[in-house]
């Protein structure tokens, strides 16, 4: 069954007389029991923080998306990343983190985990199997993100996970870029696949939500226990919106994927552009690896401009009409940001020019191209 068919039918109630097409929302903190002895049972929910039927439906969608054995839902994409980390890391541990990881995840490890006695070491995202040379006796987790945040390096997940298994080290991949539709890290050997459902899956830039999808039941149980210890909970109303987003995810994603591809190809012909950072573009340094592990692209990519002043870059972005200036991506609207102020890299060297990130929404791609063209012409 194809994903678009699966997501149109998964977690729907069995039809009866006038049955709603989607599960209903249960808003509750206190759950009542007919008999006192049931209050302390461990085989059922005893409090609203532990979820409801609508949460079960969303978890089933994530499991189907990734082929996972269990999913834990969280209030945001960042909380999904931190949950996965905290389910493994303990005082005295050493963690390996790709240098191209999502900034807030990086800061969580640098600022919070460091204070808890966990050491984080950054590695070159293109290290592959050579990550073996960084393994220590106390290494407990390898954190990947592919493509890398902002700079779009592709990591060799099978090679890194192969090394990790040899040393019994847990692995996680932030898989938000692909929405799980064009990359399956669990099938490539990763233990946990992380999603910011704030983006493609909610699809309308009005929900914050996250998920940790686990490859095995043992891993899923560990993540679930950690979620309960931390008190993470998600609103049933938000869960309902995320389920609704799954219904149209594939259709929206494919249009955004095509638009990004066309815009990236057009930008690669422009004299103002030094390099397009989209792994599907043949001159991307990791294009062959992308072709091996991915089945397609996504809505998000970067562009390195030829040397320009910061004032010119800001003027270019301000001139755009159809690209909103703001963080996140994967919603119905196109967005753009200037990346240089937040770049924090130890590997790869200095970029040859300013870095801009485009996220394509559902507007007509020819309008997007015309918008970028007029802004380039006006400023450069």
Long-range contacts (C-beta under 8 A, 24 or more apart in sequence): 2-250, 3-65, 3-181, 3-249, 3-250, 4-250, 4-251, 6-64, 7-61, 7-64, 7-246, 7-247, 7-249, 7-250, 8-247, 10-57, 10-60, 10-61, 10-64, 10-246, 11-56, 11-57, 11-58, 11-60, 11-61, 11-243, 22-57, 22-240, 22-243, 22-244, 23-53, 23-54, 23-57, 23-240, 23-243, 24-53, 24-54, 25-52, 25-54, 25-236, 25-237, 25-240, 26-52, 26-53, 26-54, 26-236, 27-236, 27-237, 28-52, 48-233, 49-231, 49-233, 50-228, 50-233, 51-233, 51-234, 51-239, 52-236, 52-239, 54-236, 54-239, 54-240, 54-243, 55-234, 55-236, 55-239, 57-239, 57-243, 58-211, 58-239, 58-242, 58-243, 58-246, 59-211, 61-243, 61-246, 62-180, 62-195, 62-211, 62-213, 63-213, 65-180, 65-181, 65-213, 65-246, 66-175, 66-180, 66-184, 66-185, 66-186, 66-193, 66-213, 67-184, 67-186, 67-187, 68-186, 68-193, 68-213, 68-214, 68-215, 68-220, 69-214, 69-215, 69-216, 69-217, 69-219, 69-220, 70-213, 70-214, 70-217, 70-219, 70-220, 70-221, 70-223, 70-224, 71-211, 71-212, 71-213, 71-214, 71-220, 72-211, 72-212, 72-214, 72-220, 72-223, 72-224, 72-227, 72-232, 73-209, 73-210, 73-211, 73-232, 73-234, 73-239, 74-209, 74-210, 74-211, 74-212, 74-227, 74-232, 74-234, 75-208, 75-209, 75-210, 75-232, 75-233, 75-234, 76-196, 76-198, 76-208, 76-209, 76-210, 77-176, 77-194, 77-195, 77-196, 77-197, 77-198, 77-199, 77-208, 77-209, 77-210, 78-102, 78-104, 78-105, 78-108, 78-196, 78-210, 79-210, 79-232, 80-194, 80-195, 80-196, 80-210, 80-211, 80-212, 81-105, 81-108, 81-172, 81-174, 81-194, 81-210, 82-108, 83-210, 83-212, 83-223, 83-226, 83-227, 83-230, 83-232, 84-172, 84-192, 84-194, 84-212, 84-223, 85-109, 85-113, 85-141, 85-143, 85-172, 86-226, 86-230, 87-212, 87-222, 87-223, 87-225, 87-226, 88-140, 88-141, 88-170, 88-222, 89-113, 89-118, 89-140, 89-141, 90-118, 90-140, 91-116, 91-117, 91-118, 92-117, 92-118, 92-138, 93-118, 93-119, 93-138, 93-139, 93-140, 93-141, 94-118, 94-119, 94-120, 94-121, 94-136, 94-138, 94-139, 94-140, 95-119, 95-120, 95-121, 95-139, 95-140, 95-141, 95-142, 95-143, 96-120, 96-121, 96-123, 96-131, 96-134, 96-135, 96-139, 96-141, 96-142, 96-143, 97-121, 97-122, 97-123, 97-142, 97-143, 98-122, 98-123, 98-125, 98-143, 98-144, 98-145, 98-148, 98-155, 99-123, 99-124, 99-125, 99-148, 99-345, 99-346, 99-347, 99-348, 100-125, 100-145, 100-147, 100-148, 100-149, 100-150, 100-151, 100-152, 100-153, 100-345, 101-143, 101-145, 101-148, 101-149, 101-174, 102-145, 102-149, 102-174, 102-176, 103-149, 103-150, 103-342, 103-344, 105-143, 105-145, 105-174, 106-344, 109-143, 122-346, 122-347, 123-347, 124-347, 124-348, 125-151, 125-153, 125-155, 125-347, 126-153, 126-155, 126-156, 126-285, 126-286, 126-347, 127-160, 128-155, 128-156, 128-159, 128-160, 129-156, 129-159, 129-160, 129-162, 129-163, 131-159, 131-160, 131-163, 132-163, 132-166, 135-163, 135-167, 135-169, 139-167, 139-169, 140-169, 140-170, 141-169, 141-170, 141-171, 141-172, 142-169, 142-170, 142-171, 142-172, 143-172, 143-174, 144-171, 144-172, 144-173, 144-174, 144-185, 144-190, 145-173, 145-174, 145-177, 146-173, 146-177, 146-183, 146-185, 147-177, 147-279, 147-286, 147-290, 149-174, 150-302, 150-339, 150-342, 150-343, 150-355, 150-357, 151-277, 151-302, 151-343, 151-345, 151-348, 151-355, 152-277, 152-278, 152-279, 152-284, 152-301, 152-302, 153-285, 153-286, 153-348, 154-279, 154-286, 154-289, 154-290, 154-293, 154-294, 156-289, 157-185, 157-188, 157-189, 157-190, 157-293, 158-188, 158-189, 158-293, 161-188, 161-189, 161-190, 162-189, 164-189, 165-189, 170-219, 176-200, 176-330, 177-298, 177-300, 178-294, 178-296, 178-298, 179-249, 179-253, 179-298, 179-330, 180-213, 181-249, 181-250, 181-253, 181-295, 181-296, 182-257, 182-294, 182-295, 182-296, 182-297, 182-298, 183-293, 183-294, 183-295, 186-213, 186-215, 188-293, 190-215, 191-215, 191-216, 191-219, 192-219, 192-223, 197-242, 197-245, 198-328, 198-330, 199-328, 199-329, 199-330, 199-331, 200-245, 200-249, 200-252, 200-253, 200-256, 200-299, 200-330, 201-242, 201-245, 201-246, 201-249, 201-330, 202-241, 202-242, 202-245, 202-331, 203-245, 203-248, 203-249, 203-252, 203-330, 203-331, 203-332, 204-241, 204-245, 204-331, 204-332, 205-328, 205-331, 205-332, 205-333, 206-241, 207-238, 207-241, 207-242, 207-245, 208-238, 209-234, 209-238, 209-239, 209-242, 252-332, 252-362, 253-298, 253-299, 255-362, 256-298, 256-299, 256-330, 256-360, 256-361, 256-362, 257-296, 257-297, 257-298, 257-299, 258-365, 259-299, 259-360, 259-361, 259-363, 259-365, 259-368, 260-297, 260-298, 260-299, 260-300, 260-301, 260-358, 260-359, 260-360, 261-297, 262-365, 262-369, 263-358, 263-360, 263-365, 263-368, 263-369, 263-372, 264-301, 264-303, 266-369, 266-372, 267-303, 267-372, 270-376, 271-306, 272-305, 272-306, 272-376, 272-380, 273-303, 273-304, 273-305, 273-306, 274-304, 274-305, 274-306, 274-352, 274-353, 275-303, 275-304, 275-352, 276-301, 276-302, 276-303, 276-304, 277-301, 277-302, 277-303, 277-304, 277-355, 278-302, 299-329, 299-330, 299-359, 299-360, 299-361, 300-329, 300-330, 300-357, 300-358, 300-359, 300-360, 301-357, 301-358, 302-339, 302-355, 302-356, 302-357, 302-358, 303-355, 303-356, 303-357, 303-358, 304-351, 304-352, 304-353, 304-354, 304-355, 305-353, 305-354, 305-355, 305-356, 306-352, 306-353, 307-352, 307-353, 307-354, 308-353, 308-354, 308-380, 310-340, 310-354, 312-379, 312-380, 313-338, 313-340, 313-354, 313-356, 314-338, 315-379, 316-356, 316-375, 316-376, 316-378, 316-379, 316-380, 317-356, 317-375, 319-374, 319-375, 319-378, 319-379, 320-371, 320-372, 320-375, 321-371, 321-374, 322-363, 322-367, 322-368, 322-371, 323-358, 323-368, 323-371, 323-372, 328-359, 329-359, 330-359, 331-361, 332-361, 332-362, 333-361, 333-362, 333-363, 334-358, 334-359, 334-360, 334-361, 334-363, 334-368, 335-359, 335-361
